[in-house]
Amino acid sequence: GQKIGSGHVMRSLALAMKLREKSEVLFATDFGGKIIEKNGFKTIKPSQVPFADIIVTDLRFPKQSELNELRKKATVMASIDDYAPNVFFQSDFLINGNVFAPQNNYKTSGKLLLGPKYLTLRKEFCQKEKKISKDANKILVCTGGADVTNLTPRIIKALNQVGKKLSVTVAVCPAF
């Protein structure tokens, strides 16, 4: 919703779309059910998670107790995180694809997969790098499903200081 955005759901969907090529995928969530189901996945309540070969968590504010309970229900557990400094991840893999991730002081018993090399992207964003003309002047600003940190006005202000005429389109998404 408007308080947490939809980045975690979209990131999890990207991974799930790849995983479903070889496995059954089930989402345990209290948030984002409509978009998840629209993409052909079944959702259940987090309290209904069955034992699974693999559990992947992607929680905005992971609680130690939640992670501990999920760990008991998985042969292999992976956790995707943006940065939860006070949590011990009992995961086999801890994934953070952000640029700053290698600087985080994670507490985990598993393997760390940190940095842009491990960024989870949807297929349409995985194209080869495109060259951008020095004369480019059309800019699209979109901060995702919700601008929870109010970045849009700051981006617009920064673009106004570029020093050349730009055509700027701001995409306001459903959670705004």
HELIX and SHEET records of a PDB file:
HELIX    1   1 GLY A    7  LEU A   19  1                                  13    
HELIX    2   2 GLY A   33  LYS A   38  1                                   6    
HELIX    3   3 PRO A   46  GLN A   48  5                                   3    
HELIX    4   4 GLN A   64  ARG A   71  1                                   8    
HELIX    5   5 ALA A  101  GLN A  103  5                                   3    
HELIX    6   6 PRO A  116  TYR A  118  5                                   3    
HELIX    7   7 LYS A  123  PHE A  125  5                                   3    
HELIX    8   8 LEU A  151  ASN A  160  1                                  10    
SHEET    1   A 2 LEU A  26  ALA A  28  0                                        
SHEET    2   A 2 LYS A  42  ILE A  44  1                                        
SHEET    1   B 4 ALA A  52  ASP A  58  0                                        
SHEET    2   B 4 ALA A  74  ILE A  80  1                                        
SHEET    3   B 4 PHE A  93  ASN A  96  1                                        
SHEET    4   B 4 LYS A 111  LEU A 114  1                                        
SHEET    1   C 2 PHE A  88  PHE A  89  0                                        
SHEET    2   C 2 LYS A 107  THR A 108  1                                        
SHEET    1   D 2 LYS A 138  VAL A 141  0                                        
SHEET    2   D 2 SER A 167  VAL A 170  1                                        
END                                                                             
